[in-house]
């Protein structure tokens, strides 16, 4: 059979052209739902612990969530990130062929079981669970050429003009706005504040040092 195609190059060329034409016809007629799955279904869990550093977020938020989520049906592995700005992200990867909706419900149930183990500030802010794709579709940059607008204005403009319409569009997914933010941490003298702690309000009126720190790009990653 192979020798026949080698000896008849015209026949081989005609068959190749027919295969290419059938491929184009199939590409236009084949529904998207019948495309083979390449990327594994992924569920993302997001939480925020205001004022906490990466190590505190890792021990207080990420670890309890991972312990509950670990072993969910169809899961392959977990990847988590804790940042110095108090945010935590957990990505749960599932086997190919797993229904993303069912996987999201199973992960949400596990997250609900871990709610009692999380700090009160985290539960008040809310822990979100959503489906996502691991690959980014588009990355673009917004800036002010003449310096007329600051970073806050540009960020708000991006959220109004791009982030909100993308989230409202069906199957549009969501966008992430990357911007370096500054945090303010208050360092307390435990020895002086020991007698000033009020049991009723759990507030301390003593502050010996106040610094302004920018969020560090270093993350604590666990896989």
Secondary structure, 3 states (H helix, E strand, C coil): CHHHHHHCHHHHHHHHHHHHHHHHHHHHHCCHHHCCCCCCCEEEEEEECCCCCHHHHHHHHHHHHHHHHCCCCCEEEEEEEECCCCEEEEEEEECCCCCHHHHHHHHHHHHHHCHHHCCHHHHHHCCEEEEECCCCCCCCCCCCCCCCCCHHHHHHHHHHHHHHHHHHCCCCCCCCCCCCCEEEEEECCHHHHCCCCCCCCCCCCCCCEEEEEECCCCCEEEC
